[in-house]
Amino acid sequence: MIAAVTGYYQTSNANAHGVFAASVETDAAIAGARTSMAALLGAPGPATISFGQNMTTLAFSLAHALARCVGPGDEVVVTDLDHDANVTPWRVLAERGAVLRHVPVRPDATLDMDRFRALVGERTRLVAVGYASNAVGTVNDLATIRAWTREVGALLVVDAVHWVPHGVVDVTALGPDFLFCSAYKFFGPHVGVLYSRQGVQGARPGALDALPTDRVRPQRDAAPERIETGTLNHAALAGVTAAVEFIASLAPAVPAAAGTRERLVAAMAAVYDGERRLLERLWSGLGGLPGVRRYGPEPGAALRAPTVSFTVDGVHPDEVAARLAGAGVYVWSGNFYAVTVVERLGLARSGGLVRAGMAPYTTEEEVDRLLAVVAGLPAPVAR
């Protein structure tokens, strides 16, 4: 990825849509990134993939467009489990009179699906939900939620930022209208990615084509460019393609004739299995330590992100993170922008959670080192 970004600056570094070589290379870099991301997400083609500064910026851009399509009494459903980037942008719709409905979180850090079902009705225009919780690792039942939105003709917006690095995604099978992810989560540069449902010729427009997005007059008015304001970060897009190629290289043995999508599915399935084993090791180890409380669903048959959040009685989460950092184990502490779920768990005033996540390069030794440090707490940490 680093080589791809550097190489773009060394050999191209021109704006798009020109007839000279460097511009043609830029067009190729953009097209390559769209094609790569379509393969990673299981999308039907590159025209479904748009790019932006980051997921949050893209969400606000989409919300501004959608706000022009709602009116008083329309309803928008969000969840208390989500990262705030999939909550606050939709409040823009409330400025046009839409009513926000919140799906509560149960004590086991899963969504209250009975309440969710009751909130999706004939006035619902949009449902925004996360694929997986970045705070506690919960993977939501998107197939069921998608069926509910189809019953009432509502749009489904999925924040997949926390799931794309850890498991197989197939937007064709799932059928969301929009899905977000972030390349920096899977070995890429800081680029936001938006998938939008493709139209059916003669039957219905694409999800993005139907929206009045903010754009300048010369900008192409069709997907995927319709929501891309200004010049894209072309060097970063070259890095996106390289990151996806790196993921494909992680695939175990696949047929020589296997295509990119097949290799990516095999790679992400292997990544999930490897991270799952480490998740179970960490979850079990923390469960055996006195004073440690774990949050999120227990590892079991259901899908779960390899994210383990916990607290240590009598020790502030920041102090736990600092002690672990001193041992070369990098974890986060706080709310990770998943503000509401931390509040619902009663942890906002005490500093939130300690969050440890697995990646393909995480080792058993690192998991055991984390457990050893936590086992030595509480002890004061110099700050």
Summary of the structure (lengths in Angstrom):
residues: 383
radius of gyration: 21.5
end to end distance: 35.7
largest distance: 67.5
contacts: 1338
relative contact order: 0.14
helix: 41%
strand: 16%
